Amino acid sequence: MPTATHDATKPTRTPVRMNGVDAPALLATVNAVGAQPDLAAFQFRARGRWLSGTHCETTMHGFSGAGDEHHHVVAYKGAADHPAVLCGADAGPTPTEWLLHALASCLTAGIANIAAVRGIKLNAVESTVEGNIDLRGILGLAKNVRNGYQDIKVSFEIDADATPEQIERIVMQAKARSAVFDCITNGVPISIGVKTPAIA
């Protein structure tokens, strides 16, 4: 998803493709959505399937947006499981680790997009994301312990043709416009429905 808005995309130069980002196309998207707000409505979908034990697989293929239905070039799949120490078969990262991946990749995509629009060349961007969790919550052993992460720490190491102040501003803008950061820090309403086979 493009991660840029008018407050982040006021180029003082003609935008060009940079850092693997098509900056002209990104700015054209920002302008198109600004002119036609209905184009901004997207729906992403995932379909999960239990395999065995704590091993599950999720497929992400179709989504809607910009007034139409779309598909990824392939149906992407993600596996999740628990490690042996948590009674799983370790056939994939834990769901909570996927959350760290989502946060890191969303912030990093924003950094790449914003840097490209501002004409700043990135040489390397690496992130470390650490989440602390107390299992007493999900195991039902302590009512005052939450099920999820107690805190998450993100740190970046960035090599770019820019000053430390410019890099800091890019990272803060990526944080301000990150969909995943917003979901984690502000929460999002979730509804859960259940379907069961009809009993003859």
Helices and strands as residue ranges (DSSP letters): H 23-35, G 37-40, E 43-44, E 47-52, E 55-65, E 68-80, G 84-86, H 95-117, E 122-133, E 149-160, H 164-176, H 179-186
